[in-house]
Amino acid sequence: MPDQTAADQTAAEPAPSRPGPLRGLRVLEFTHMIMGPSCAMVLADLGADVVKVEPGPDGDNTRRLMGAAVGFFPAFNRNKRSLSVDLKKPASLALVRKLAAQADVVVENFRPGAMDRLGLGYAALAALNPRLVYCSCKGFLPGPYEHRAALDEVVQMMGGLAYMTGPPGQPLRAGASVNDVMGGLFGVIGIMAALREREATGRGALVQSGLFETNMVLMAQHMAGAAIAGRNPPSFADPAMQKPWSVYDVFDSADPGGQVFVGVVTETQWRGFCEAFGLGDLLADPALATQSQRVADRSRYLPRVAAVFRSLPKAELMARCEALGLSFAPIAKPSDLFEDPHLLASGGLLPIALSSAEGAPGGAPARPAAGLPGLPVALDGQRMGLHRQPPRNGEHSVEIAREAHLSEAEIDALLAEGTLWAPPVPLAAE
């Protein structure tokens, strides 16, 4: 793994940034894993005050995930405050209901019926707060499947994405939680639409975002293709898949392991590409004069292209492609992205503390902090920043209880009985 920049080495205090456009918006979050946390994180990044309600005393189980899921909590819980309570106790429910009565938005992604059983479902909270926008991030929208449990893998398998990703007969989930993250984003879109409507009606709404339905948005192009062609399309890992453009492949360079994807997708690019890489004979070949001819005969000229690319160092190959305006990309691994010059220069990486990943190998992260991606949007040229590190479990329990107008005696009693939980306050350095 390459060395990270000095800014990534420690979990520094977030630098002050301009107030986000959602400042003043109050959000109460009951979530775990990715879909719900990512939804609430986007609202927090945009300036909303997001209170993450965690089950005391241990907090969100996502903190303790291991293996491929070890990064879930620090990746999707920045810019939030943590309230740790025992929701099985009436006093905790009373506190949460007070907060809901003052909130603009609730986000939840627990199993169907779980919030209703706690008395925290949409109907109950809307009766307390008619202006509340309540977002449920679920596996399925209402219908025959709505009571099923779902994971990203589940909806990728049943929704055709795994078929389109893996080799024939070997369905394979995508290498990231694409539906969880997109489902969270669709939840944000629904929340923003409901808040806009509330301006006109004065009333909140129930927003529902479905994991399976999110997957279907990704499948729309392939469903359309199947309807047009009259057959299922081949998967992207199928060697028989017909690429739609002249050059659209991963190639080896002269550097060992230095692979580069190159796309040549227009007639203008084809001419420039052949001239720049010494392939004038391909340009002069009347059998390769059009895109459709080249697509049908890729096996005839791609070995020539591959041989030219293998003769060039990776850096030179990419420089030539960039000069020509071709689509190209080095094949990066996750650890390579910490040093990506564009992400570093554009403010695309936020220095996120990793201590909340309690399931880290050996009990502690290899680094205390890392540059993790911020929102991929800019407002007036400014990226959304970091104003709170992922919280410790219960880090803000006491201050949130005070904001709900509980007295110090009431707070002390809740802490003593384990209804409210807060981490020990570290002793000041002498």
MARGUPA-711871 format. One record per residue (C-alpha): x, y, z. Coordinates in steps of 0.05 Angstrom, whole numbers, m for minus. Example, Ala and Ser with C-alpha at 12.3 -4.5 7.8 and 13.67 -1.06 7.14 Angstrom:
BEGIN
246 m90 156 $
273 m21 143 $
***
This chain:
BEGIN
0 0 0 $
29 68 m19 $
43 120 35 $
m13 168 46 $
m7 243 49 $
9 274 116 $
m63 300 121 $
m88 228 121 $
m42 203 176 $
m80 230 236 $
m153 245 252 $
m145 320 255 $
m202 364 278 $
m245 382 218 $
m230 450 188 $
m288 500 192 $
m328 502 128 $
m385 545 103 $
m454 525 130 $
m488 475 85 $
m552 489 48 $
m591 444 95 $
m570 480 158 $
m626 484 208 $
m656 417 185 $
m662 367 242 $
m656 293 226 $
m666 233 271 $
m633 170 244 $
m648 98 263 $
m604 58 216 $
m548 7 208 $
m505 m22 152 $
m503 23 90 $
m569 43 58 $
m598 83 115 $
m531 111 140 $
m512 135 70 $
m579 171 63 $
m571 207 130 $
m497 221 115 $
m514 259 52 $
m563 303 91 $
m509 314 144 $
m456 331 92 $
m504 383 64 $
m510 415 132 $
m568 381 168 $
m561 365 242 $
m565 289 242 $
m574 252 307 $
m557 178 299 $
m596 138 351 $
m555 77 371 $
m574 18 415 $
m539 25 482 $
m493 6 511 $
m454 m23 453 $
m479 20 395 $
m492 4 323 $
m470 m67 306 $
m441 m40 241 $
m383 m14 283 $
m361 m86 295 $
m366 m115 225 $
m305 m151 199 $
m275 m173 133 $
m302 m139 71 $
m351 m98 115 $
m299 m70 163 $
m301 m1 132 $
m377 9 132 $
m383 51 195 $
m328 103 183 $
m346 109 110 $
m420 127 120 $
m426 161 189 $
m387 225 186 $
m418 292 204 $
m467 261 253 $
m480 262 328 $
m491 198 367 $
m546 186 419 $
m540 118 453 $
m604 93 488 $
m639 29 507 $
m702 32 466 $
m733 m25 507 $
m741 24 565 $
m800 73 568 $
m756 131 588 $
m713 122 526 $
m774 119 481 $
m801 182 514 $
m736 219 500 $
m735 195 427 $
m807 216 418 $
m791 285 444 $
m735 290 393 $
m781 265 338 $
m833 317 356 $
m780 371 341 $
m749 338 280 $
m759 352 207 $
m738 284 181 $
m733 213 207 $
m692 161 169 $
m697 87 186 $
m677 22 152 $
m696 m34 200 $
m736 m96 182 $
m809 m84 164 $
m850 m73 227 $
m792 m61 274 $
m804 13 283 $
m879 2 290 $
m868 m47 347 $
m827 6 383 $
m882 58 374 $
m836 97 327 $
m869 81 260 $
m894 134 212 $
m965 136 237 $
m945 144 310 $
m893 198 297 $
m935 235 245 $
m990 240 298 $
m939 275 343 $
m909 318 288 $
m952 327 226 $
m895 364 190 $
m848 304 196 $
m818 274 133 $
m807 200 149 $
m761 161 103 $
m760 85 105 $
m703 53 67 $
m726 m18 55 $
m710 m80 15 $
m773 m75 m27 $
m827 m23 m38 $
m899 m45 m22 $
m918 m107 m60 $
m912 m183 m56 $
m839 m181 m34 $
m844 m125 18 $
m837 m170 79 $
m774 m205 54 $
m705 m191 82 $
m658 m162 30 $
m584 m150 21 $
m548 m118 m37 $
m529 m188 m60 $
m601 m211 m57 $
m628 m156 m102 $
m569 m161 m149 $
m582 m235 m158 $
m658 m230 m167 $
m654 m165 m205 $
m607 m188 m260 $
m546 m146 m242 $
m506 m207 m219 $
m523 m242 m285 $
m497 m181 m323 $
m433 m178 m282 $
m407 m249 m278 $
m384 m299 m331 $
m437 m344 m362 $
m467 m389 m309 $
m428 m353 m253 $
m470 m295 m227 $
m427 m245 m190 $
m445 m186 m147 $
m414 m119 m164 $
m351 m102 m126 $
m385 m47 m85 $
m451 m38 m49 $
m481 m2 m109 $
m554 m12 m91 $
m545 6 m18 $
m511 72 m35 $
m558 89 m93 $
m618 69 m51 $
m595 118 2 $
m588 172 m51 $
m659 158 m77 $
m682 165 m5 $
m649 235 m3 $
m685 253 m68 $
m751 232 m38 $
m738 270 26 $
m720 334 m12 $
m783 327 m54 $
m826 318 8 $
m794 378 43 $
m808 420 m19 $
m880 397 m19 $
m885 412 56 $
m871 484 40 $
m937 486 2 $
m980 440 45 $
m951 447 114 $
m952 371 122 $
m898 319 121 $
m900 253 84 $
m878 180 84 $
m820 170 36 $
m800 99 17 $
m737 78 m20 $
m730 6 m43 $
m665 m33 m52 $
m695 m79 m104 $
m726 m21 m142 $
m659 15 m141 $
m627 m45 m174 $
m680 m42 m228 $
m659 28 m247 $
m590 m1 m261 $
m622 m56 m303 $
m665 m11 m346 $
m615 m7 m403 $
m608 m82 m405 $
m683 m94 m401 $
m693 m46 m459 $
m637 m82 m497 $
m671 m150 m485 $
m737 m123 m510 $
m706 m93 m572 $
m662 m153 m590 $
m712 m205 m569 $
m662 m242 m526 $
m623 m233 m462 $
m559 m194 m471 $
m492 m229 m455 $
m459 m209 m390 $
m400 m161 m388 $
m355 m220 m368 $
m378 m262 m427 $
m322 m266 m480 $
m377 m270 m532 $
m405 m202 m513 $
m403 m156 m573 $
m369 m91 m552 $
m407 m31 m581 $
m345 8 m602 $
m281 m1 m642 $
m234 m4 m582 $
m264 m14 m513 $
m217 m59 m475 $
m164 m68 m421 $
m93 m74 m449 $
m24 m90 m422 $
30 m37 m426 $
106 m49 m427 $
106 m43 m350 $
93 m109 m313 $
22 m106 m285 $
12 m37 m316 $
m56 m46 m348 $
m96 10 m380 $
m168 12 m406 $
m174 49 m472 $
m238 69 m508 $
m241 93 m581 $
m315 108 m591 $
m323 158 m648 $
m301 163 m721 $
m259 225 m704 $
m224 187 m648 $
m211 127 m693 $
m175 171 m744 $
m133 206 m692 $
m118 141 m656 $
m94 105 m719 $
m50 164 m740 $
m19 173 m670 $
m3 100 m658 $
24 82 m727 $
m36 43 m750 $
m48 80 m815 $
m60 15 m853 $
m122 3 m809 $
m147 72 m825 $
m138 59 m899 $
m172 m9 m898 $
m241 m1 m932 $
m266 m61 m892 $
m256 m20 m828 $
m284 45 m854 $
m344 50 m808 $
m358 38 m735 $
m406 m19 m751 $
m354 m53 m794 $
m301 m48 m741 $
m348 m72 m686 $
m363 m134 m728 $
m290 m148 m742 $
m254 m130 m677 $
m216 m196 m673 $
m178 m178 m737 $
m145 m114 m713 $
m146 m116 m636 $
m83 m160 m633 $
m47 m105 m672 $
m72 m53 m623 $
m52 m95 m563 $
19 m106 m592 $
29 m31 m601 $
5 m17 m530 $
51 m71 m501 $
110 m35 m531 $
96 29 m492 $
109 46 m419 $
44 56 m381 $
56 131 m369 $
70 143 m443 $
10 104 m465 $
m36 145 m420 $
m3 211 m440 $
m16 196 m513 $
m88 177 m499 $
m99 241 m460 $
m68 284 m515 $
m117 252 m565 $
m177 262 m520 $
m190 187 m515 $
m225 155 m456 $
m172 117 m416 $
m160 94 m345 $
m106 58 m306 $
m132 m3 m269 $
m130 21 m197 $
m137 m16 m131 $
m170 15 m69 $
m103 34 m37 $
m81 70 m100 $
m137 120 m93 $
m108 153 m31 $
m55 183 m76 $
m98 201 m136 $
m75 271 m156 $
m143 294 m179 $
m178 272 m114 $
m124 305 m73 $
m124 371 m112 $
m199 377 m117 $
m215 365 m44 $
m248 299 m61 $
m218 262 m1 $
m238 278 71 $
m191 259 129 $
m237 209 164 $
m218 178 232 $
m222 102 229 $
m226 86 303 $
m301 70 296 $
m282 7 256 $
m281 m37 318 $
m275 m101 277 $
m208 m81 248 $
m156 m137 242 $
m115 m140 306 $
m165 m95 341 $
m142 m29 311 $
m139 2 241 $
m72 2 205 $
m77 78 203 $
m115 124 250 $
m145 162 191 $
m152 158 116 $
m175 203 60 $
m244 177 42 $
m289 204 m13 $
m334 263 1 $
m398 278 m37 $
m386 280 m112 $
m417 349 m120 $
m394 421 m114 $
m437 482 m98 $
m410 547 m127 $
m345 510 m138 $
m339 487 m65 $
m340 415 m43 $
m380 393 18 $
m331 385 76 $
m322 348 141 $
m347 382 204 $
m353 321 250 $
m314 256 252 $
m354 191 256 $
m379 194 328 $
m362 150 385 $
m422 110 410 $
m462 158 454 $
m412 215 445 $
m468 267 443 $
m520 233 487 $
m517 284 543 $
m518 346 500 $
m577 318 459 $
m615 301 523 $
m604 373 546 $
m630 398 479 $
m693 357 494 $
m700 399 558 $
m684 342 606 $
m657 367 673 $
m588 349 697 $
m619 306 751 $
m661 269 699 $
m600 258 655 $
m559 232 713 $
m614 184 731 $
m619 158 659 $
m544 148 657 $
m543 112 724 $
m597 63 704 $
m567 49 636 $
m625 79 597 $
m579 132 568 $
m507 116 552 $
m447 161 543 $
m373 145 538 $
m328 165 596 $
m301 235 591 $
m225 231 582 $
m184 265 636 $
m152 330 616 $
m78 326 603 $
m37 353 661 $
***
